[in-house]
Amino acid sequence: MIKDYKFFLHKLERIELNSGKIISGTKDDVKEQITKLATEFDLNEIMTSCTADSAADRKRSFRLPAEAFELN
């Protein structure tokens, strides 16, 4: 679990820098946050990026929201 993960200092610094700028959580949480953001700013398109180190984690970070929005 993430709460048990031991972060390296450079990762903690990145987390602090991006605090408040990141959408995270379960795929339903992420869907809710993205939908709220899109509604608030009257957006019809969202662009995402991922800072995960491994390719598998990056793929998963895009797959889960796609599933939540039924884009797959």
N, C-alpha and C positions, 0 to 999 in steps of 0.2 A: 504494500500500500504506500501511497505517496507520503502519508504522514510519518512513515518509518524510514523514508529515504534520507540518506546523508548527502547533502548538497556540497559541492566544492565551492570555494569562495567566489570564483568567477561566475558560477551559476546563481548564487545568492545575489550578487551585484546586478546581474541581468534581471532577475526577478524584481528587485527593488526598483530598477530603472523603468521597467514596464508595468509597474503596479498601477492598476486602474485602466490600463490600455489593453488588457488581455481578457478574452472570453474563454472560460474554462468550465468544466463540470461534466455531468453526464450528457449523453447526446440530447436528451430532452431539455436539460438546463441550457445547453448551448443553443439549441433551436429557439428557445424562449428569448434568450439574450439577443440573438441575431435578429429575430423578428421585432423585438422592441426597438433595437437600434435602427433598423430599416424604417419602421413606422415613424419614429421620432424625427428622423432626418429626411423622410419622404424619399427613400432610396428604392431603386428597382434592381440594383445589382450590388453584390457584396464580393470583395476580394479578400482572400485569406492567405496567410503565410504561417509557416511552422518552423520553430527553432530546434526541434528534436534532433538529437545526434544521429540516430540510426534511421536508415531508409524504411525499415519496417514500422517504426513509430511514426514517421512522417506520413506514410501511406495510410496508417490507421487514423491519424488525426484528420485526414480529408475524407476517408471512407465513412466515419461515424456521422458527421453532419449530413453527408449525402444521403445516408440511410434515414436520418431524422426528417429530412425534407423530401424523402421519397424520390431522390434523383437518380437512383441506381437502376 
